Amino acid sequence: MNDQQPTVTYGTIDGVNERYQRPLTPNHFPEIGGLAAMAKRNHTSAVRRKPARELSSWQHAKRRCFETQSPKYRYYGGRGITMCERWRNSYAAFLADMGRCPAGSTLERRDNDGNYEPGNCVWATRKEQSLNRSSNVNLDVPRVLDLLKAGMGPAALGRMFQCSHRTIQRLAHKHGFRFTSGRKLVQR
């Protein structure tokens, strides 16, 4: 016997039917119309109170860009990042341009300094997004290794490349070098 209970999909947001699932029991059937209306009003599931991933991504992106009280506003709206008018005014337009969110993905801007707009946004995994952070540092590895071999220390290189001295040390270690107690670089 199948252990899963049947589910119902209901709710419309900005003219788009949204997926809200909940277990059905016989006593729920008379209320389905009322729950659907409630979900439409609140843009959430009447039972779980959890919006679809696409809707949640759209709402959070808008919040980061336009609500000065948002904890993340300073990293988005405070930096001048905004959302195109088409998306800002219509969840249906956002959904039409972006499509459904694949499992395990979230909304990402390709250009970290660009706006939320078609052509700059994709659904990406957390791993993909970790490679597109403003805090990432792109190091010229051969140059760093040459400067280390020439006697420049990790702290000085860290200041030069705007990263921590530990990043320079890990890079050297990864490429077969180590530092002696006297801070000399030697081949392992």
The 8 nearest C-alpha neighbors of each residue, nearest first, counted from 0:
[[1, 2, 3, 4, 5, 6, 22, 23],
 [0, 2, 3, 4, 5, 6, 22, 23],
 [3, 1, 0, 4, 5, 22, 6, 23],
 [4, 2, 1, 5, 22, 6, 0, 23],
 [3, 5, 22, 6, 2, 23, 1, 24],
 [6, 4, 23, 22, 3, 7, 21, 24],
 [7, 5, 22, 21, 23, 20, 4, 8],
 [6, 8, 20, 21, 9, 23, 5, 22],
 [9, 7, 19, 20, 18, 6, 10, 17],
 [8, 10, 35, 19, 18, 7, 17, 16],
 [9, 11, 35, 39, 17, 38, 16, 12],
 [12, 10, 16, 15, 39, 17, 14, 13],
 [13, 11, 15, 14, 39, 42, 16, 17],
 [12, 14, 15, 91, 90, 11, 89, 16],
 [13, 15, 12, 11, 16, 91, 90, 17],
 [16, 14, 12, 11, 13, 91, 17, 90],
 [17, 15, 11, 10, 12, 14, 18, 9],
 [18, 16, 10, 11, 15, 19, 9, 12],
 [19, 17, 8, 9, 20, 51, 16, 10],
 [20, 18, 8, 44, 9, 17, 21, 10],
 [19, 21, 8, 7, 6, 18, 22, 44],
 [20, 22, 6, 7, 23, 19, 46, 47],
 [21, 23, 6, 4, 5, 24, 20, 7],
 [24, 22, 6, 5, 27, 21, 4, 25],
 [23, 25, 26, 27, 22, 28, 4, 5],
 [24, 26, 27, 28, 23, 29, 22, 30],
 [25, 27, 24, 28, 29, 30, 23, 31],
 [28, 26, 25, 30, 24, 29, 23, 31],
 [27, 29, 30, 31, 26, 25, 24, 23],
 [28, 30, 27, 31, 26, 32, 33, 25],
 [31, 29, 33, 28, 27, 32, 34, 26],
 [32, 30, 34, 33, 28, 29, 35, 27],
 [33, 31, 35, 34, 30, 36, 29, 28],
 [32, 34, 36, 30, 31, 35, 37, 29],
 [33, 35, 37, 31, 36, 32, 45, 38],
 [36, 34, 38, 10, 32, 37, 33, 9],
 [35, 37, 39, 33, 34, 38, 40, 32],
 [36, 38, 34, 40, 35, 39, 45, 41],
 [39, 37, 43, 35, 44, 41, 45, 42],
 [38, 40, 36, 10, 42, 11, 37, 41],
 [41, 39, 37, 38, 42, 36, 43, 12],
 [40, 42, 38, 43, 39, 37, 44, 45],
 [43, 41, 39, 38, 40, 12, 50, 44],
 [44, 42, 50, 38, 48, 41, 49, 45],
 [43, 45, 48, 38, 47, 46, 19, 49],
 [44, 46, 38, 34, 48, 47, 37, 43],
 [47, 45, 44, 48, 21, 34, 49, 43],
 [46, 48, 44, 49, 45, 21, 43, 20],
 [49, 47, 44, 43, 45, 46, 50, 38],
 [48, 50, 47, 43, 44, 51, 19, 46],
 [51, 49, 43, 55, 54, 52, 44, 48],
 [50, 52, 54, 53, 55, 18, 49, 17],
 [53, 51, 55, 54, 56, 50, 100, 105],
 [54, 52, 56, 55, 51, 100, 57, 99],
 [55, 53, 57, 51, 56, 52, 50, 58],
 [54, 56, 52, 58, 53, 57, 50, 59],
 [57, 55, 53, 59, 54, 58, 60, 52],
 [58, 56, 54, 60, 55, 59, 53, 61],
 [57, 59, 55, 61, 56, 60, 54, 62],
 [58, 60, 62, 56, 61, 57, 55, 63],
 [61, 59, 63, 57, 62, 58, 56, 64],
 [62, 60, 64, 58, 59, 63, 65, 57],
 [61, 63, 59, 66, 60, 65, 64, 58],
 [64, 62, 72, 60, 61, 71, 75, 65],
 [65, 63, 76, 81, 61, 75, 62, 72],
 [64, 66, 62, 61, 76, 63, 67, 72],
 [67, 65, 62, 68, 69, 63, 64, 72],
 [66, 68, 69, 72, 65, 76, 73, 63],
 [69, 67, 66, 70, 72, 71, 62, 65],
 [68, 70, 72, 71, 67, 66, 63, 62],
 [71, 69, 72, 68, 73, 63, 67, 74],
 [70, 72, 69, 73, 74, 63, 75, 76],
 [73, 71, 63, 69, 75, 76, 74, 67],
 [72, 74, 77, 71, 75, 76, 78, 70],
 [75, 73, 72, 71, 78, 77, 76, 63],
 [74, 76, 80, 72, 78, 77, 64, 73],
 [77, 75, 64, 80, 79, 72, 78, 65],
 [76, 78, 73, 75, 79, 72, 74, 80],
 [79, 77, 75, 76, 80, 74, 73, 112],
 [78, 80, 76, 77, 81, 75, 64, 114],
 [81, 79, 76, 75, 114, 78, 64, 113],
 [80, 82, 114, 64, 76, 115, 79, 83],
 [81, 83, 115, 114, 87, 116, 84, 86],
 [82, 84, 116, 85, 86, 87, 115, 81],
 [85, 83, 87, 86, 88, 82, 89, 116],
 [86, 84, 83, 87, 88, 89, 92, 93],
 [87, 85, 93, 89, 88, 84, 83, 92],
 [86, 88, 84, 85, 89, 82, 83, 61],
 [87, 89, 86, 85, 84, 90, 92, 83],
 [90, 88, 86, 91, 92, 87, 85, 93],
 [89, 91, 93, 92, 94, 13, 86, 88],
 [92, 90, 94, 89, 93, 13, 95, 15],
 [93, 91, 95, 89, 90, 94, 86, 96],
 [94, 92, 86, 90, 96, 91, 95, 97],
 [93, 95, 91, 97, 98, 92, 96, 90],
 [96, 94, 92, 93, 98, 97, 91, 90],
 [97, 95, 93, 94, 98, 92, 117, 91],
 [98, 96, 94, 95, 93, 99, 121, 117],
 [99, 97, 94, 95, 96, 100, 93, 53],
 [98, 100, 101, 53, 97, 94, 52, 95],
 [99, 101, 53, 122, 104, 102, 98, 52],
 [102, 100, 104, 103, 99, 122, 105, 123],
 [101, 103, 104, 100, 105, 124, 52, 99],
 [102, 104, 124, 101, 105, 125, 123, 100],
 [105, 103, 124, 123, 122, 102, 101, 100],
 [104, 106, 122, 123, 124, 107, 100, 103],
 [105, 107, 122, 121, 56, 123, 120, 108],
 [108, 106, 121, 120, 122, 123, 109, 105],
 [107, 109, 120, 119, 110, 111, 121, 115],
 [110, 108, 119, 120, 111, 107, 121, 131],
 [111, 109, 113, 112, 108, 119, 114, 131],
 [110, 112, 113, 108, 109, 133, 131, 132],
 [111, 113, 110, 114, 80, 108, 78, 133],
 [114, 112, 110, 111, 80, 115, 108, 119],
 [113, 115, 80, 81, 82, 116, 112, 119],
 [114, 116, 82, 81, 120, 83, 119, 108],
 [115, 117, 83, 119, 114, 82, 120, 118],
 [118, 116, 119, 120, 96, 115, 97, 83],
 [117, 119, 120, 116, 121, 109, 115, 108],
 [120, 118, 109, 108, 117, 116, 110, 115],
 [121, 119, 108, 107, 118, 117, 109, 116],
 [122, 120, 107, 106, 123, 108, 119, 97],
 [121, 123, 106, 105, 104, 107, 100, 120],
 [124, 122, 104, 105, 127, 107, 121, 128],
 [123, 125, 104, 127, 126, 103, 128, 105],
 [124, 126, 128, 127, 129, 123, 104, 105],
 [125, 127, 129, 124, 128, 130, 123, 131],
 [128, 126, 124, 125, 129, 130, 123, 131],
 [127, 129, 125, 131, 130, 126, 124, 123],
 [128, 130, 126, 131, 127, 132, 125, 135],
 [129, 131, 128, 127, 132, 126, 135, 125],
 [132, 130, 128, 129, 133, 111, 127, 135],
 [133, 131, 134, 135, 129, 130, 111, 128],
 [132, 134, 135, 111, 131, 136, 112, 130],
 [135, 133, 132, 136, 131, 162, 130, 129],
 [136, 134, 132, 133, 137, 131, 130, 129],
 [135, 137, 138, 134, 162, 161, 160, 133],
 [138, 136, 135, 139, 160, 140, 162, 134],
 [139, 137, 140, 136, 160, 143, 142, 141],
 [138, 140, 142, 141, 143, 137, 144, 160],
 [141, 139, 143, 142, 138, 144, 170, 145],
 [142, 140, 144, 143, 139, 145, 146, 138],
 [141, 143, 145, 140, 139, 144, 146, 138],
 [142, 144, 140, 146, 145, 141, 147, 139],
 [143, 145, 147, 141, 146, 142, 140, 148],
 [146, 144, 142, 148, 147, 143, 141, 149],
 [147, 145, 149, 143, 148, 144, 151, 142],
 [146, 148, 151, 144, 150, 149, 145, 143],
 [149, 147, 145, 150, 146, 144, 184, 151],
 [148, 150, 146, 147, 151, 145, 144, 152],
 [151, 149, 147, 148, 152, 146, 183, 184],
 [150, 152, 147, 146, 149, 155, 153, 156],
 [151, 153, 155, 154, 156, 150, 147, 182],
 [152, 154, 164, 156, 155, 167, 157, 168],
 [155, 153, 164, 157, 156, 152, 158, 163],
 [156, 154, 158, 157, 152, 153, 159, 151],
 [157, 155, 159, 153, 158, 154, 160, 152],
 [156, 158, 162, 164, 154, 163, 160, 155],
 [157, 159, 161, 155, 156, 160, 154, 162],
 [158, 160, 156, 157, 161, 155, 162, 154],
 [161, 159, 157, 158, 162, 156, 138, 136],
 [162, 160, 158, 157, 159, 163, 136, 156],
 [161, 163, 157, 160, 158, 166, 164, 136],
 [162, 164, 157, 165, 166, 167, 161, 154],
 [163, 165, 154, 157, 153, 167, 166, 168],
 [166, 164, 168, 163, 167, 169, 153, 157],
 [167, 165, 169, 163, 164, 168, 170, 162],
 [168, 166, 170, 164, 165, 169, 153, 171],
 [167, 169, 165, 171, 170, 166, 172, 164],
 [170, 168, 172, 166, 171, 167, 173, 165],
 [169, 171, 167, 173, 168, 172, 166, 174],
 [170, 172, 168, 176, 174, 169, 173, 167],
 [173, 171, 176, 169, 175, 174, 170, 177],
 [172, 174, 170, 171, 175, 169, 176, 168],
 [175, 173, 171, 172, 176, 170, 144, 169],
 [176, 174, 172, 187, 173, 186, 171, 177],
 [177, 175, 186, 172, 171, 187, 185, 174],
 [178, 176, 172, 185, 184, 187, 186, 179],
 [177, 179, 184, 182, 183, 185, 180, 176],
 [178, 180, 182, 183, 181, 184, 177, 185],
 [179, 181, 182, 178, 183, 184, 177, 185],
 [180, 182, 179, 183, 178, 184, 185, 152],
 [183, 181, 179, 178, 180, 184, 152, 153],
 [184, 182, 179, 178, 181, 185, 180, 150],
 [183, 185, 178, 177, 182, 179, 176, 148],
 [186, 184, 177, 176, 178, 187, 183, 179],
 [185, 187, 176, 175, 177, 184, 178, 174],
 [186, 176, 175, 177, 185, 172, 174, 178]]
